[in-house]
Amino acid sequence: MFLRDINFEYVTDINSDEVLKQIQNFSPNLLIVFGGRIINEKIIDVFDCGFNFHYGVVPFYRGTGNYLVASGNFDWANIGYSI
């Protein structure tokens, strides 16, 4: 199965120097992010290409739970994903 060939690492701070070293040692080409904190430029620069899937329509709703805020505002046009 394809997923057996994918390495996953769970971390508490994506922007830490420890994580940066782990990423550099692994030498990946692609970054895929689904949710989470803003990733610092020092981390992003390691990758050739990246995708950040983000709940909500940027820049109208930012942060976690933004789709809930849009729902509470009955702002149905701004519920979705940004890539």
Secondary structure, DSSP 8 states (H G I E B T S, - for coil): -GGGG------S-TTSHHHHHHHHHH--SEEEEESSS---HHHHTT-SEEEEEEES-TTTS-STTHHHHHHHTT-GGG-SEE-
